[in-house]
Amino acid sequence: MLAVIEMGGKQYRVSPDQIFYVEKTGNEVGAEFDVPRVLFLENESSVSVGTPILENVKVTAKVIDNVKAPKILGFKYKRRKNYRRKWGHRQSMQKIQITAIKA
């Protein structure tokens, strides 16, 4: 079984027991929640495509851990003007496990 879900403005191809990283969802560690937007579902024998979402499909996920993504460095400058700015950013992420896909 395979589904395509949308979380945080990004689409993920998921299957049961898969572990992946998403941007923070607002759920606590250990909490189970339902993914609100399921776009595509593939069973053993059928394929369902939402327009834009599937209403009768439920994907349940569990938050395993809160982590941070690798640091992204930004730098800008203007030549011959002694102007340089350097900054860094680490995005807050959550480690998610898909527990069930129910159609």
Phi and psi in degrees as GROMACS dihedral restraints (atoms count N, CA, C in turn):
[ dihedral_restraints ]
;  ai    aj    ak    al  type     phi  dphi    fc
    3     4     5     6     1  -141.7    20    10
    4     5     6     7     1   141.1    20    10
    6     7     8     9     1  -139.9    20    10
    7     8     9    10     1   154.4    20    10
    9    10    11    12     1  -114.8    20    10
   10    11    12    13     1   122.0    20    10
   12    13    14    15     1  -117.9    20    10
   13    14    15    16     1   162.5    20    10
   15    16    17    18     1  -122.1    20    10
   16    17    18    19     1   124.1    20    10
   18    19    20    21     1  -141.2    20    10
   19    20    21    22     1   129.7    20    10
   21    22    23    24     1    64.2    20    10
   22    23    24    25     1    29.4    20    10
   24    25    26    27     1    79.6    20    10
   25    26    27    28     1     5.3    20    10
   27    28    29    30     1  -121.7    20    10
   28    29    30    31     1   152.7    20    10
   30    31    32    33     1  -105.4    20    10
   31    32    33    34     1   139.4    20    10
   33    34    35    36     1  -129.5    20    10
   34    35    36    37     1   137.8    20    10
   36    37    38    39     1   -92.9    20    10
   37    38    39    40     1   119.0    20    10
   39    40    41    42     1  -128.5    20    10
   40    41    42    43     1   157.5    20    10
   42    43    44    45     1  -139.6    20    10
   43    44    45    46     1   164.6    20    10
   45    46    47    48     1   -59.1    20    10
   46    47    48    49     1   142.9    20    10
   48    49    50    51     1    68.2    20    10
   49    50    51    52     1    12.5    20    10
   51    52    53    54     1   -80.9    20    10
   52    53    54    55     1   141.8    20    10
   54    55    56    57     1  -115.4    20    10
   55    56    57    58     1   131.5    20    10
   57    58    59    60     1  -153.9    20    10
   58    59    60    61     1   175.4    20    10
   60    61    62    63     1  -112.3    20    10
   61    62    63    64     1   136.2    20    10
   63    64    65    66     1  -133.0    20    10
   64    65    66    67     1   166.5    20    10
   66    67    68    69     1   -66.6    20    10
   67    68    69    70     1   159.3    20    10
   69    70    71    72     1   -52.6    20    10
   70    71    72    73     1   135.8    20    10
   72    73    74    75     1  -102.2    20    10
   73    74    75    76     1   -11.3    20    10
   75    76    77    78     1    89.8    20    10
   76    77    78    79     1     5.8    20    10
   78    79    80    81     1   -99.3    20    10
   79    80    81    82     1   152.6    20    10
   81    82    83    84     1   -77.6    20    10
   82    83    84    85     1   161.3    20    10
   84    85    86    87     1   -66.0    20    10
   85    86    87    88     1   132.0    20    10
   87    88    89    90     1    92.9    20    10
   88    89    90    91     1   -10.2    20    10
   90    91    92    93     1   -80.6    20    10
   91    92    93    94     1   143.1    20    10
   93    94    95    96     1  -101.1    20    10
   94    95    96    97     1   142.9    20    10
   96    97    98    99     1  -147.3    20    10
   97    98    99   100     1   160.9    20    10
   99   100   101   102     1   -96.5    20    10
  100   101   102   103     1   137.4    20    10
  102   103   104   105     1   -79.2    20    10
  103   104   105   106     1   123.3    20    10
  105   106   107   108     1   -74.8    20    10
  106   107   108   109     1   -26.1    20    10
  108   109   110   111     1  -119.0    20    10
  109   110   111   112     1   106.7    20    10
  111   112   113   114     1  -109.9    20    10
  112   113   114   115     1   120.6    20    10
  114   115   116   117     1   -98.6    20    10
  115   116   117   118     1   -25.0    20    10
  117   118   119   120     1  -154.0    20    10
  118   119   120   121     1   143.8    20    10
  120   121   122   123     1  -141.7    20    10
  121   122   123   124     1   133.1    20    10
  123   124   125   126     1  -125.4    20    10
  124   125   126   127     1   116.2    20    10
  126   127   128   129     1   -92.7    20    10
  127   128   129   130     1  -173.3    20    10
  129   130   131   132     1   -64.7    20    10
  130   131   132   133     1   -32.3    20    10
  132   133   134   135     1  -119.7    20    10
  133   134   135   136     1   -12.3    20    10
  135   136   137   138     1  -138.6    20    10
  136   137   138   139     1   161.3    20    10
  138   139   140   141     1  -128.0    20    10
  139   140   141   142     1   132.4    20    10
  141   142   143   144     1  -123.1    20    10
  142   143   144   145     1   131.1    20    10
  144   145   146   147     1  -119.0    20    10
  145   146   147   148     1   128.7    20    10
  147   148   149   150     1   -81.1    20    10
  148   149   150   151     1   158.2    20    10
  150   151   152   153     1  -128.9    20    10
  151   152   153   154     1    74.4    20    10
  153   154   155   156     1   -91.0    20    10
  154   155   156   157     1   -18.7    20    10
  156   157   158   159     1  -122.1    20    10
  157   158   159   160     1   160.1    20    10
  159   160   161   162     1   -93.1    20    10
  160   161   162   163     1   127.5    20    10
  162   163   164   165     1   -80.8    20    10
  163   164   165   166     1   -37.0    20    10
  165   166   167   168     1   -98.3    20    10
  166   167   168   169     1    14.2    20    10
  168   169   170   171     1  -108.7    20    10
  169   170   171   172     1   137.1    20    10
  171   172   173   174     1  -125.9    20    10
  172   173   174   175     1   123.3    20    10
  174   175   176   177     1  -113.1    20    10
  175   176   177   178     1   122.2    20    10
  177   178   179   180     1  -105.9    20    10
  178   179   180   181     1   135.0    20    10
  180   181   182   183     1  -130.7    20    10
  181   182   183   184     1   158.3    20    10
  183   184   185   186     1  -128.7    20    10
  184   185   186   187     1   136.1    20    10
  186   187   188   189     1   -83.0    20    10
  187   188   189   190     1   122.3    20    10
  189   190   191   192     1   -93.9    20    10
  190   191   192   193     1   -43.7    20    10
  192   193   194   195     1  -160.5    20    10
  193   194   195   196     1   154.9    20    10
  195   196   197   198     1   -98.7    20    10
  196   197   198   199     1   128.6    20    10
  198   199   200   201     1  -135.9    20    10
  199   200   201   202     1   174.4    20    10
  201   202   203   204     1  -120.2    20    10
  202   203   204   205     1   143.6    20    10
  204   205   206   207     1   -74.5    20    10
  205   206   207   208     1   165.7    20    10
  207   208   209   210     1   -60.6    20    10
  208   209   210   211     1   154.2    20    10
  210   211   212   213     1   -72.4    20    10
  211   212   213   214     1   134.9    20    10
  213   214   215   216     1  -104.1    20    10
  214   215   216   217     1   127.7    20    10
  216   217   218   219     1  -103.5    20    10
  217   218   219   220     1   136.5    20    10
  219   220   221   222     1  -119.2    20    10
  220   221   222   223     1   147.9    20    10
  222   223   224   225     1  -150.3    20    10
  223   224   225   226     1   135.1    20    10
  225   226   227   228     1  -138.1    20    10
  226   227   228   229     1   154.4    20    10
  228   229   230   231     1  -155.5    20    10
  229   230   231   232     1   163.9    20    10
  231   232   233   234     1  -125.5    20    10
  232   233   234   235     1   123.6    20    10
  234   235   236   237     1   -64.8    20    10
  235   236   237   238     1   143.2    20    10
  237   238   239   240     1    63.4    20    10
  238   239   240   241     1    11.1    20    10
  240   241   242   243     1  -117.2    20    10
  241   242   243   244     1     2.7    20    10
  243   244   245   246     1    55.8    20    10
  244   245   246   247     1    39.2    20    10
  246   247   248   249     1  -116.0    20    10
  247   248   249   250     1   115.2    20    10
  249   250   251   252     1  -140.6    20    10
  250   251   252   253     1   134.4    20    10
  252   253   254   255     1  -133.6    20    10
  253   254   255   256     1   129.9    20    10
  255   256   257   258     1  -127.0    20    10
  256   257   258   259     1   135.3    20    10
  258   259   260   261     1  -143.3    20    10
  259   260   261   262     1   163.6    20    10
  261   262   263   264     1  -133.0    20    10
  262   263   264   265     1   157.7    20    10
  264   265   266   267     1  -148.1    20    10
  265   266   267   268     1   134.8    20    10
  267   268   269   270     1  -123.8    20    10
  268   269   270   271     1   116.5    20    10
  270   271   272   273     1   -76.1    20    10
  271   272   273   274     1   136.7    20    10
  273   274   275   276     1   -77.6    20    10
  274   275   276   277     1   128.7    20    10
  276   277   278   279     1  -126.9    20    10
  277   278   279   280     1   166.3    20    10
  279   280   281   282     1  -128.8    20    10
  280   281   282   283     1   140.2    20    10
  282   283   284   285     1   -89.0    20    10
  283   284   285   286     1   121.7    20    10
  285   286   287   288     1  -118.9    20    10
  286   287   288   289     1   142.6    20    10
  288   289   290   291     1  -122.2    20    10
  289   290   291   292     1   130.8    20    10
  291   292   293   294     1   -79.9    20    10
  292   293   294   295     1   121.3    20    10
  294   295   296   297     1   -94.7    20    10
  295   296   297   298     1   -36.6    20    10
  297   298   299   300     1  -155.7    20    10
  298   299   300   301     1   149.4    20    10
  300   301   302   303     1  -125.7    20    10
  301   302   303   304     1   116.4    20    10
  303   304   305   306     1  -119.1    20    10
  304   305   306   307     1   129.6    20    10
